[in-house]
Amino acid sequence: MSTIGRTMGILAIAGVAGLSGHAQAQPHWSGEGDGESWPQKEATVSATLDENPGELRGAEEGPPGLLLTWQQDPTTTMTIDWHTDPAHEGDTTVRYKEFDSDDWQYIEADSFVYAQSKHWSEEENKEVGQRTIHRVELTGLEPRTKYRFQVGEFERKYKFETVQEDIEDDPLIFGAGGDTDTGSVFRNLNRAAVEFGVQFIVLGGDFAYADGLAEHVDRWHQWFEDVRETLITEEGKVIPVVLSIGNHEMVNNDPYIRYDDYEQTDEWRSEHAPYFYSLFAFPGQPGYNVLDFNDYLSLVSLDSRHSNPIEGEQLAWLKSTLEGRADSFTHIIPFFHVPLYPSVRDFEGTLNTRLRDKWAPVFEEHGVRLVLEHHDHAHKRTKPIRAEQVHPEGIVYLGDGAWGRGPRSVNNADKWYMAEAQTQLHGWLVTLDGEDIYYEAFDENGNVFDEGAQVSGPPMDSTAWQIKPEHEHIHGPEDPNVRAWPFMLEEASKMGPHTPDEGYILLYDRGTRQSRLAHSTDLVNWEDLPQSPILDEVIEPWQGHRAWFRHILYDAENNRYLAVANGSNPEVGIRAVGLFESEDLESWAPLTDDEGESVNPIATVDSFEVSNGGRVYGVWLGRENETWYLLCQVEQTSHAHDYVVGVLTSEDLIEWEESSANPVFEPELDWEGNATRAQGVTEHEGTYWMIYAIQAGSYGFARSDDGIEGDWRRHDEPVLLREEMGGRPPLDMGNLEDFFAPTALLKTPKGWTIMAAGISGGGISRGWQQAEITLINAWDDTR
């Protein structure tokens, strides 16, 4: 797993007062100079060099506007724009070379007026047209290579660097934000991003707040002045930007739908967003586009109903574009202006809802994991979201556009989808390291104040679980005096020929000798299998007393089912574990040895050295290679209810011995007290997962990557926590009065699912019922 993610800290930025400390990634670029003169194509090109940009003036200072971006693959191209006024329009040449080369190359720019619109008067068009834009696209460049360049007749020299060809060993880092405005905050955030070593910046709309009006052209002049002074390093390296359109790029801040003359044409868009379509080469017409970084990143710039509808042509283009990249690019990151998941505006707002309805399913279908959105002027990081619910394999939405524009008060911090939200000016740092994504929010002083990650290995820091609304009801007997307690949840396809081919199988207990099997295709609606009840008679060795099945598996090698049974008989002191077998899930008998004698009980208090006469419960039975494993929770004393987790092993299911690794799981963290009781256990892709209980009634989540006897690791904090003094936990159980125990655990395509028991009917002594509750971990896995 990558270690590129930084810890929260403070960044020292030259020129920004009050900063101390240092917590930045080292930029790839070094600012070495070579002392050479610029080439002289014409007599007007001076050979004078000045390495201190702050002291340059006039032609030496550089053009009034300079912007680098891309229109094609950033590993091999660069687009250079510079602006001139009538005093500096003689030379339209770009001169460039590799940093250490003597081979200068020359290319003539395309030139055009600053902006024009039919909404402006003839005088206004003439005034705005006093500036000219010159544009050159350099192609055939080398990846991760430094270049020198010079534009027009300006004497100042600049540098740029192409991006890397892959990110397996060379992570890509870029800045992201929107709603910049102009002025000191915009400048400081730019400086902070540059000091963090970003390779480029992605900006999602609302830049100069000029509203497409000629009378506000000075705002664009100031915006480019701010960029020119802050997105160029002291060594002259220019940081490229990649943009998408916002509402304040439109004439009068009006979307296309407010114009009777709307036409979905290049001409109409250029007239109604004149600055945006003339000043920026990307995304260009029709206002949405994709920028592919070799084969590892597609940046998708979208128009969130400004100069284009979100449906129709743009939606068809989006589907086609993502479909062609879903299987060939490591990362697809859409960015746009109006958020799907707002931090300030109404979640049910018309435009936000339409964007979610139209775009989110396309993102989810094609493997998008991160989306950048803006517009609300606040800081936001959502939980991973899929199908409008928290999901471990969902999309994180970062926002909400406060890279300079004054922040608004957050209204949605407590919404189900929000991980972090606050009224805060900020920018985002995004690092792509192979398949891993890291993101950090920083303020104008360079302080990192929020961070998250989506990594290919097990994430390390989330304990966010949610009950889905459709699961806030009770499954089981209507009689509140009959208990219904889930024990095992499994994929139906793994449960052998006597269960349905798809969906899920639940093993639950409805009281003494009343174990049952239920089936569901959606984890919401359940029906008992025809074989239920599968345990409805007295079975030895617990004659006349309680016995119940805890775990069932299909033994395909011997075409049979095996069940772990827990039983108790206080008269003879047995609190023990037995094994039963069946050919059809309906008729069960104790497992027997070669002489036909029952092998039960296979585990008692005497089976574990750590036991001191307390109870033993079998939790899970499984096989690795030729060895059978029985996972048990073992009470260490007869009174204190202090539990650890132990393992027994067997080669034949008859003779069992204690694992030398015991106890394989025991209290380790302060919050766990004196008990760790294995509740639900499941295996997924070679890794074992366990939900476990502690003495105080809270629950933790643990995993083992090296077998059932291996090193079990856990969250630092409980994943389900009762409030102090045994009160109700922060989980609304619908019509259940209290929360008792999550005991059945499974990783499904929808996320982690736990079936839990709750109290209904007034207390512990009566009324157990089983509630269907899907709790989804926000980061999918755990430590």
C-alpha positions in Angstrom: 0.0 0.0 0.0 1.2 3.5 -0.8 2.6 5.8 1.7 2.1 8.9 -0.4 -0.7 10.2 1.8 0.5 12.9 4.1 -0.4 13.4 7.7 -2.2 16.6 8.7 0.2 19.5 9.1 1.1 23.1 8.2 2.9 24.2 5.0 5.3 27.0 4.9 4.6 29.3 2.0 6.9 32.2 1.0 5.0 35.5 1.0 2.1 34.3 3.1 2.4 35.7 6.6 2.0 33.7 9.8 3.0 30.3 8.5 5.3 27.8 10.1 6.2 24.1 9.8 6.4 22.0 6.7 4.4 19.1 5.4 4.7 19.0 1.6 5.4 16.5 -1.1 8.7 17.2 -2.8 8.1 18.5 -6.3 9.7 16.6 -9.2 10.9 19.9 -10.7 14.2 21.5 -9.6 14.8 25.1 -10.5 18.4 24.9 -11.7 19.4 27.5 -14.2 21.8 27.2 -17.1 22.8 30.8 -17.6 22.3 30.7 -21.3 20.7 33.4 -23.6 17.4 33.0 -25.4 17.7 32.3 -29.1 17.2 35.3 -31.4 14.8 34.5 -34.2 14.4 38.2 -34.9 16.1 41.4 -33.8 13.3 42.2 -31.5 14.1 39.2 -29.3 16.4 40.2 -26.6 19.1 38.0 -25.2 18.8 39.6 -21.7 17.8 37.2 -19.0 16.5 37.9 -15.5 16.0 35.1 -13.1 14.0 37.2 -10.6 10.4 37.5 -11.9 9.4 40.0 -9.2 11.8 42.6 -10.5 10.9 42.4 -14.2 9.0 45.2 -15.9 7.5 45.9 -19.3 8.5 43.5 -22.0 10.8 41.8 -19.5 7.9 41.1 -17.1 6.0 39.0 -19.5 2.5 39.1 -21.1 -0.5 40.4 -19.1 -2.0 36.9 -19.4 -0.3 33.5 -19.6 -2.1 30.2 -19.2 -0.9 26.6 -19.8 -3.4 23.8 -20.3 -3.9 20.7 -22.4 -6.1 19.7 -25.3 -4.6 16.2 -25.7 -2.5 13.7 -23.7 -0.6 15.7 -21.0 2.3 13.2 -21.2 3.3 14.4 -24.7 1.6 17.8 -25.3 1.2 21.3 -23.9 -1.0 24.2 -24.9 0.3 27.7 -24.3 -1.9 30.8 -24.3 -0.6 34.3 -23.9 -2.4 37.6 -24.1 -1.1 40.9 -25.6 -2.3 44.5 -25.8 -1.6 46.6 -28.9 1.8 47.6 -27.6 3.1 44.0 -27.7 1.6 42.4 -30.8 4.6 42.1 -33.1 5.9 38.7 -32.5 3.6 35.6 -32.4 6.2 32.9 -32.0 6.7 30.4 -29.2 10.3 29.2 -28.8 10.9 26.0 -26.8 13.3 23.2 -26.1 14.0 20.5 -23.7 15.6 21.9 -20.5 19.1 20.7 -21.1 19.0 20.8 -24.9 20.5 23.3 -27.3 18.0 22.5 -30.0 15.4 25.3 -30.1 12.2 24.9 -32.0 9.9 27.6 -33.2 6.1 27.5 -33.8 3.7 30.3 -34.9 0.6 30.9 -32.8 -3.0 31.2 -33.8 -4.3 34.6 -32.8 -7.8 35.9 -32.2 -9.6 38.6 -30.3 -10.2 38.4 -26.6 -14.0 37.8 -26.7 -17.0 39.0 -28.7 -20.7 38.8 -28.0 -23.9 40.1 -29.7 -25.0 41.0 -26.1 -22.4 43.7 -26.1 -22.5 47.0 -27.9 -20.2 47.8 -30.8 -18.2 50.0 -28.5 -17.9 47.3 -25.8 -16.8 44.7 -28.4 -14.2 47.1 -29.6 -13.0 47.8 -26.1 -12.8 44.1 -25.1 -11.1 43.3 -28.4 -8.1 45.5 -27.5 -6.5 42.3 -26.2 -5.4 39.4 -28.4 -5.0 35.8 -27.4 -2.2 33.8 -29.0 -2.4 30.0 -28.8 0.1 27.2 -29.6 -0.3 23.5 -29.0 3.1 21.7 -28.7 2.9 18.0 -29.5 5.4 15.2 -29.7 6.9 16.0 -26.3 8.6 13.5 -24.0 6.8 12.3 -20.8 8.0 13.7 -17.5 10.3 16.1 -19.2 11.2 19.7 -18.4 11.0 22.3 -21.1 12.0 26.0 -21.5 9.9 28.3 -23.5 9.5 32.0 -24.4 6.5 33.7 -26.0 6.3 36.6 -28.5 8.6 39.5 -27.9 8.5 39.1 -24.1 11.9 38.5 -22.6 10.9 36.6 -19.5 11.7 32.9 -19.8 9.4 30.2 -18.5 9.4 26.4 -17.8 6.9 23.6 -17.9 7.0 19.9 -17.4 5.0 17.2 -19.0 3.4 14.6 -16.8 4.5 11.0 -16.2 3.7 8.1 -18.5 2.5 5.9 -15.6 1.8 6.3 -11.9 2.8 2.9 -10.4 6.1 4.2 -9.1 5.6 8.0 -9.7 2.4 9.3 -8.1 0.5 12.1 -9.8 -0.5 15.0 -7.6 -2.9 17.8 -8.6 -4.9 20.5 -7.0 -8.7 20.7 -7.3 -11.2 23.4 -6.5 -13.6 26.0 -8.0 -15.3 29.3 -7.4 -12.1 31.2 -7.3 -12.9 34.9 -7.7 -9.9 37.2 -7.5 -7.8 38.7 -4.8 -5.7 37.7 -1.9 -7.4 34.4 -0.9 -7.3 33.1 -4.5 -3.6 34.0 -4.6 -2.8 32.4 -1.3 -4.5 29.2 -2.2 -2.7 29.2 -5.5 0.6 29.6 -3.7 -0.2 26.9 -1.2 -1.0 24.4 -4.1 2.2 25.3 -5.8 4.2 24.8 -2.6 2.6 21.4 -2.2 4.1 20.4 -5.5 1.0 20.0 -7.6 1.6 19.2 -11.3 -1.6 21.0 -12.4 -4.8 22.4 -11.0 -8.4 21.4 -11.9 -10.9 24.2 -11.5 -14.6 23.6 -11.8 -16.2 26.9 -12.8 -16.9 30.4 -11.6 -13.6 32.1 -12.1 -13.7 35.9 -12.5 -17.4 36.4 -11.7 -17.7 38.5 -14.8 -21.1 37.1 -15.7 -20.2 37.3 -19.4 -20.5 41.1 -19.5 -18.1 43.4 -21.2 -18.4 45.9 -18.4 -16.7 43.3 -16.2 -13.7 42.6 -18.5 -11.4 44.1 -15.8 -12.3 41.1 -13.6 -10.8 38.8 -16.1 -7.8 41.0 -16.4 -7.3 40.7 -12.6 -7.9 37.0 -12.7 -5.2 36.4 -15.2 -2.9 38.8 -13.2 -3.5 36.7 -10.1 -2.7 33.5 -12.1 0.4 35.0 -13.6 1.8 36.0 -10.2 0.9 32.9 -8.2 0.8 29.9 -10.5 4.4 30.4 -11.6 7.2 29.3 -9.3 10.1 31.4 -8.4 12.1 29.4 -10.9 9.6 30.3 -13.7 7.8 27.0 -13.9 4.2 27.5 -15.0 1.5 25.3 -13.4 -1.1 24.2 -16.0 -4.9 24.5 -15.3 -7.8 22.4 -16.6 -11.2 23.9 -16.4 -15.0 23.4 -16.7 -17.7 26.0 -17.1 -19.8 27.5 -14.2 -22.9 29.7 -14.0 -20.9 32.9 -13.7 -19.3 32.3 -17.0 -22.7 32.8 -18.6 -24.1 36.2 -19.7 -26.1 37.7 -16.8 -25.4 34.5 -14.8 -28.3 32.8 -16.7 -28.3 29.2 -17.9 -29.3 28.3 -21.4 -32.9 27.6 -20.4 -33.6 31.2 -19.6 -33.0 32.3 -23.2 -35.8 32.1 -25.8 -33.2 32.1 -28.6 -31.3 29.0 -27.3 -29.7 26.8 -30.0 -27.4 23.9 -29.2 -24.7 25.3 -31.5 -21.1 26.5 -31.1 -22.1 30.0 -32.1 -24.8 30.3 -29.5 -22.5 29.1 -26.7 -19.8 31.5 -27.7 -22.2 34.4 -27.7 -23.6 33.5 -24.3 -20.4 32.5 -22.5 -18.0 34.7 -24.5 -15.1 34.8 -22.2 -15.1 31.1 -21.3 -15.1 30.0 -24.9 -12.5 32.4 -26.1 -10.1 32.4 -23.1 -9.7 28.7 -22.6 -8.6 26.0 -25.1 -10.0 23.2 -22.9 -12.7 22.0 -22.8 -13.5 24.1 -25.9 -16.7 23.5 -27.8 -19.3 22.1 -27.1 -18.4 22.9 -23.4 -17.7 19.3 -22.3 -14.7 17.2 -23.1 -12.3 14.5 -21.8 -8.6 14.7 -21.2 -6.8 11.4 -21.2 -3.5 11.0 -19.4 -1.9 8.0 -21.2 -4.0 5.1 -19.9 -4.2 5.9 -16.2 -6.5 8.9 -15.9 -9.4 10.4 -17.8 -10.4 13.9 -16.5 -14.0 14.5 -17.7 -15.1 18.1 -17.9 -18.9 18.5 -17.9 -21.4 21.4 -18.2 -23.9 21.2 -15.3 -26.7 23.0 -17.2 -25.0 26.3 -18.1 -24.5 26.4 -21.8 -25.7 22.8 -22.4 -28.6 20.6 -21.2 -27.4 17.9 -18.8 -29.5 15.4 -20.8 -29.6 14.8 -24.6 -26.4 15.2 -26.5 -24.2 15.7 -23.4 -25.6 12.7 -21.6 -25.2 10.5 -24.7 -21.6 11.7 -25.0 -21.0 11.0 -21.3 -22.2 7.4 -21.6 -20.2 6.8 -24.7 -17.1 8.4 -23.3 -17.1 6.5 -20.1 -18.1 3.2 -21.7 -15.0 3.4 -23.9 -12.7 4.0 -20.9 -14.2 2.0 -18.0 -12.0 -1.1 -18.7 -8.9 0.7 -20.0 -8.2 3.5 -17.6 -7.3 3.2 -13.9 -9.0 6.4 -12.9 -12.0 8.3 -14.4 -12.6 11.6 -12.6 -15.5 13.8 -13.7 -15.5 17.4 -12.6 -18.1 20.1 -13.1 -19.7 23.0 -11.3 -23.1 22.3 -9.6 -22.9 19.5 -7.0 -24.9 16.2 -7.0 -24.5 16.1 -3.2 -24.5 19.8 -2.0 -23.2 21.0 1.3 -25.2 24.2 1.4 -28.1 24.1 -1.1 -31.2 21.9 -0.7 -30.4 18.2 -1.4 -33.8 18.0 -3.0 -33.2 21.0 -5.2 -34.4 20.6 -8.8 -31.1 20.9 -10.5 -29.2 18.8 -7.9 -31.8 16.1 -8.1 -31.7 16.0 -11.9 -27.9 15.8 -11.9 -28.0 12.8 -9.5 -30.8 11.1 -11.5 -29.0 11.5 -14.9 -25.3 11.5 -14.2 -24.7 9.4 -11.0 -25.9 6.1 -12.5 -23.6 6.6 -15.5 -20.7 7.3 -13.1 -21.5 4.2 -11.0 -21.9 1.9 -14.0 -18.5 2.8 -15.4 -16.2 2.5 -12.4 -15.9 6.2 -11.3 -14.6 6.4 -7.7 -14.0 10.2 -7.3 -16.0 13.2 -8.5 -15.0 16.9 -8.1 -17.9 19.4 -7.8 -18.3 23.0 -6.6 -20.8 25.9 -6.6 -21.8 25.9 -2.9 -18.7 27.7 -1.6 -18.0 25.4 1.3 -15.8 22.4 2.2 -17.3 19.0 1.7 -16.2 15.3 1.5 -18.9 12.7 1.2 -19.0 9.1 2.2 -18.7 6.6 -0.6 -22.1 6.6 -2.3 -23.7 4.2 -4.7 -27.4 4.1 -5.7 -28.0 7.1 -3.3 -26.8 5.2 -0.2 -23.5 4.8 1.6 -21.7 1.9 0.0 -18.1 0.6 0.4 -17.6 0.5 -3.4 -19.3 3.9 -3.9 -18.1 7.3 -5.2 -16.6 10.0 -3.0 -17.7 13.5 -4.0 -15.3 16.3 -3.1 -16.2 20.0 -3.1 -17.8 22.4 -2.8 -15.9 25.2 -4.5 -14.3 27.7 -2.2 -10.9 28.4 -3.9 -11.2 32.1 -3.2 -14.9 33.0 -3.1 -16.2 33.8 0.3 -17.6 30.6 2.0 -21.2 30.0 2.9 -22.7 28.4 6.0 -23.0 24.7 5.7 -26.6 23.3 6.0 -26.1 19.6 5.2 -23.3 18.6 7.6 -25.6 16.1 9.3 -27.0 14.5 6.1 -26.6 10.8 5.6 -24.2 11.2 2.7 -21.8 13.6 4.4 -18.4 12.6 5.9 -17.1 16.1 6.5 -18.6 19.6 5.8 -17.7 23.0 7.1 -17.7 26.7 6.2 -14.1 26.9 5.0 -12.1 28.4 2.2 -10.0 25.6 0.8 -8.4 23.7 -2.0 -8.0 19.9 -2.5 -4.8 18.0 -3.1 -5.5 14.7 -5.0 -2.8 12.1 -5.3 -3.1 9.1 -7.7 -0.7 6.4 -6.7 -1.3 3.3 -8.9 -4.9 2.3 -8.1 -4.9 4.3 -4.8 -6.5 7.7 -4.4 -5.6 10.1 -1.6 -7.1 13.6 -1.0 -6.3 16.3 1.4 -8.1 19.7 2.0 -5.9 22.7 2.7 -6.7 26.2 3.7 -5.1 29.5 2.4 -2.3 29.2 5.0 -1.3 25.8 3.8 -2.9 23.9 6.7 -4.2 20.4 5.8 -7.4 20.1 7.8 -9.2 17.1 6.2 -8.1 14.0 4.4 -9.3 10.7 3.1 -8.4 7.8 0.8 -9.7 5.1 -1.5 -7.1 2.4 -1.6 -6.8 -1.0 -3.2 -5.8 -2.6 0.1 -7.8 -2.6 3.3 -8.6 1.0 4.4 -7.4 2.0 7.8 -9.7 4.5 9.4 -13.4 4.4 8.9 -16.0 3.1 11.4 -19.0 4.6 9.7 -22.0 2.2 9.5 -25.5 2.9 8.4 -28.9 1.1 8.7 -30.7 1.2 5.4 -34.3 2.5 5.7 -35.8 -0.6 4.1 -34.3 -2.8 6.8 -36.0 -1.0 9.7 -38.6 -3.8 10.1 -38.8 -7.1 11.9 -38.5 -10.5 10.2 -39.6 -13.5 12.1 -42.6 -14.5 14.3 -45.3 -12.0 15.0 -45.6 -13.3 18.5 -43.3 -10.9 20.5 -42.7 -13.7 23.1 -40.9 -15.9 20.6 -37.3 -15.2 20.0 -35.7 -15.1 16.5 -32.0 -14.7 16.5 -29.8 -14.7 13.3 -26.5 -16.7 13.3 -25.3 -17.1 9.8 -25.7 -15.3 6.5 -24.3 -16.9 3.3 -24.5 -16.7 -0.5 -27.1 -19.2 -1.7 -24.8 -20.5 -4.4 -22.4 -21.8 -1.7 -25.1 -23.7 0.2 -25.3 -26.8 -1.9 -28.1 -28.4 -4.0 -30.9 -28.1 -1.5 -31.1 -24.3 -1.5 -31.9 -21.8 -4.3 -29.2 -21.0 -6.8 -29.0 -17.3 -6.1 -29.6 -14.8 -3.3 -28.8 -15.4 0.4 -29.5 -18.0 3.0 -30.0 -17.0 6.7 -29.7 -19.4 9.6 -31.7 -18.2 12.6 -32.9 -19.5 15.9 -36.6 -19.3 17.0 -36.1 -20.7 20.4 -35.1 -24.1 21.9 -34.7 -26.7 19.2 -36.2 -24.3 16.6 -33.3 -23.5 14.2 -34.6 -22.4 10.7 -33.3 -21.4 7.3 -34.7 -18.4 5.3 -34.0 -17.3 1.8 -33.9 -13.8 0.2 -32.8 -12.3 -3.1 -32.6 -8.7 -1.9 -31.7 -8.9 1.8 -35.1 -7.3 2.6 -37.8 -9.9 1.9 -37.3 -13.3 3.5 -39.1 -16.6 3.3 -38.4 -19.8 5.2 -37.0 -22.7 3.1 -39.2 -25.8 2.9 -36.8 -27.7 5.2 -37.5 -25.3 8.1 -37.4 -26.0 11.0 -34.2 -27.9 10.6 -33.8 -28.6 14.3 -37.1 -29.2 16.0 -36.5 -32.2 18.2 -34.4 -33.1 21.2 -30.9 -34.2 20.2 -28.2 -35.7 22.3 -26.0 -34.9 24.2 -28.3 -32.2 25.4 -31.4 -34.2 26.1 -34.3 -32.1 27.3 -32.4 -28.9 27.3 -31.5 -26.2 24.8 -29.6 -26.8 21.6 -29.3 -24.7 18.5 -27.4 -24.6 15.2 -24.8 -21.8 14.8 -23.2 -22.5 11.4 -23.9 -24.7 8.4 -21.7 -25.5 5.5 -22.0 -27.8 2.4 -19.3 -30.4 2.3 -19.2 -31.0 -1.5 -16.5 -33.6 -1.3 -18.8 -35.9 0.7 -22.1 -34.6 -0.6 -23.4 -33.6 2.8 -24.2 -30.7 5.1 -22.4 -30.1 8.4 -23.8 -28.0 11.2 -22.1 -26.6 14.3 -24.5 -27.0 17.2 -24.3 -25.2 20.6 -26.0 -26.8 23.6 -26.4 -26.6 27.3 -27.4 -29.0 30.1 -26.8 -27.4 33.5 -27.6 -30.8 35.2 -24.4 -32.3 33.9 -22.4 -29.1 33.5 -22.2 -29.1 29.7 -21.9 -25.9 27.8 -20.4 -27.4 24.7 -20.3 -27.8 20.9 -21.4 -30.6 18.7 -21.4 -31.5 14.9 -24.4 -32.8 13.0 -24.8 -33.9 9.4 -27.6 -34.1 6.8 -28.0 -35.1 3.2 -30.9 -32.8 2.5 -30.9 -30.0 5.2 -34.1 -31.6 6.7 -33.1 -34.7 8.6 -30.1 -34.3 10.9 -28.2 -36.7 13.0 -25.1 -36.5 15.2 -21.8 -36.9 13.4 -20.5 -40.5 14.1 -17.1 -42.2 14.1 -16.2 -45.4 12.3 -17.9 -47.4 14.9 -21.2 -45.5 14.5 -20.8 -43.8 17.8 -21.6 -40.0 18.1 -18.5 -37.9 18.4 -20.3 -35.2 20.3 -19.5 -33.0 22.1 -16.4 -32.2 20.1 -15.6 -29.1 22.2 -16.1 -28.5 25.9 -14.6 -26.4 28.6 -11.8 -28.9 28.9 -10.9 -28.4 25.2 -9.2 -25.1 25.9 -6.4 -24.4 28.3 -7.5 -20.8 28.7 -11.0 -22.0 29.9 -11.7 -22.0 33.6 -15.0 -23.8 33.7 -17.0 -21.3 31.7 -19.0 -21.7 28.6 -17.8 -22.6 25.1 -19.7 -21.7 21.9 -18.9 -22.9 18.4 -19.1 -20.0 16.0 -17.7 -21.2 12.6 -16.6 -24.4 10.9 -14.4 -24.4 7.9 -11.7 -26.3 6.0 -8.3 -25.1 4.7 -6.5 -27.8 2.5 -6.8 -31.0 4.6 -7.4 -29.4 8.0 -10.8 -28.6 9.6 -11.0 -25.6 11.9 -13.6 -24.8 14.6 -13.6 -21.2 15.8 -15.1 -20.9 19.3 -15.7 -18.2 21.9 -14.3 -19.4 25.2 -15.3 -18.0 28.6 -12.2 -17.7 30.8 -14.1 -17.8 34.1 -17.4 -19.1 35.3 -18.6 -15.7 36.6 -17.1 -12.6 35.0 -18.1 -13.5 31.4 -14.6 -12.7 30.2 -14.2 -14.2 26.7 -11.5 -14.9 24.2 -11.5 -16.6 20.8 -9.9 -20.0 20.3 -9.5 -22.6 17.6 -9.6 -26.3 17.5 -8.2 -28.3 14.5 -8.9 -31.7 13.1 -8.0 -33.9 10.2 -11.1 -36.1 10.3 -13.8 -34.1 12.2 -13.6 -36.7 15.0 -10.3 -36.1 16.8 -9.8 -32.4 17.8 -6.9 -30.6 19.4 -6.3 -27.1 20.5 -4.4 -24.8 18.2 -1.0 -23.7 19.5 -1.9 -20.2 18.5 -4.7 -19.9 21.1 -6.1 -17.6 22.0 -6.1 -16.3 18.5 -8.1 -13.2 19.5 -8.3 -11.6 22.9 -8.7 -8.2 24.5 -6.0 -5.8 23.4 -7.4 -2.3 23.3 -8.7 -0.2 26.2 -12.3 0.0 25.0 -12.5 -3.8 24.7 -12.4 -4.4 28.5 -12.0 -8.1 29.4 -13.9 -9.7 26.6 -13.7 -10.4 22.8 -16.5 -12.7 21.8 -16.6 -13.9 18.2 -20.1 -13.2 16.9 -20.3 -13.5 13.1 -17.5 -14.9 10.9 -17.2 -15.1 7.2 -14.5 -15.8 4.6 -14.1 -13.5 1.5 -11.4 -14.0 -1.2 -9.0 -15.7 1.2 -9.5 -13.3 4.1 -11.5 -14.0 7.2 -13.7 -11.3 8.8 -15.2 -11.3 12.2 -17.7 -9.1 14.1 -17.0 -9.5 17.8 -18.6 -8.3 21.1 -17.0 -6.9 24.2 -18.2 -7.1 27.7 -19.8 -3.6 27.6 -22.0 -4.5 24.7 -20.2 -2.7 21.9 -18.9 -4.4 18.8 -15.7 -4.5 16.8 -14.6 -5.6 13.4 -11.5 -7.7 12.7 -9.8 -9.5 9.9 -7.1 -12.1 9.3 -5.2 -12.4 6.0 -3.2 -15.5 6.9 -5.8 -18.1 8.0 -8.2 -18.7 10.8 -5.2 -19.2 13.2 -3.4 -16.1 11.9 -2.9 -12.6 13.0 -6.3 -11.0 13.6 -6.2 -7.2 13.2 -8.9 -4.8 14.2 -10.2 -1.2 14.2 -8.7 1.1 16.8 -12.3 2.0 17.7 -15.5 -0.1 17.9 -17.7 -0.1 14.8 -21.0 -0.3 16.8 -20.9 1.5 20.1 -23.4 1.6 23.0 -23.5 4.8 24.8 -22.1 5.0 28.3 -23.7 2.9 31.1 -25.2 0.4 28.7 -27.7 2.8 27.2 -29.1 2.7 23.7 -26.5 2.8 20.9 -26.6 5.4 18.2 -28.5 3.1 15.8 -32.2 3.5 15.3 -33.6 0.0 15.2 -37.0 1.1 13.9 -39.7 -0.7 15.9 -37.2 -2.6 18.0 -36.8 -1.1 21.4 -33.1 -1.7 21.8 -30.1 -3.1 20.0 -28.6 -6.4 21.2 -26.2 -8.3 19.0 -25.0 -8.4 15.4 -24.2 -12.1 14.8 -24.4 -12.9 11.0 -21.8 -11.3 8.8 -21.3 -11.4 5.0 -19.6 -9.4 2.3 -22.1 -8.9 -0.6 -21.9 -6.9 -3.8 -23.9 -4.3 -2.0 -21.3 -4.0 0.8 -20.9 -5.5 4.3 -24.2 -6.8 5.7 -24.9 -7.8 9.2 -28.0 -9.4 10.5 -28.7 -8.4 14.1 -31.0 -9.3 16.9 -33.0 -6.6 18.8 -35.2 -6.5 21.9 -38.9 -6.0 21.4 -41.6 -6.3 24.0 -40.1 -4.7 27.0 -36.8 -6.2 28.0 -34.2 -8.9 27.9 -36.4 -11.5 29.6 -38.9 -11.7 26.7 -39.7 -10.8 23.1 -36.6 -11.5 21.1 -37.1 -10.8 17.4 -34.7 -10.7 14.5 -34.4 -7.4 12.6 -33.0 -7.2 9.1 -30.3 -4.6 9.3 -27.7 -3.9 6.6 -24.8 -1.9 8.0 -22.3 -0.7 5.5 -18.8 0.2 6.3 -17.8 3.4 4.6 -14.4 2.2 3.5 -15.4 -1.4 2.6 -12.7 -3.2 4.6 -10.9 -2.6 7.9 -7.4 -3.0 9.5 
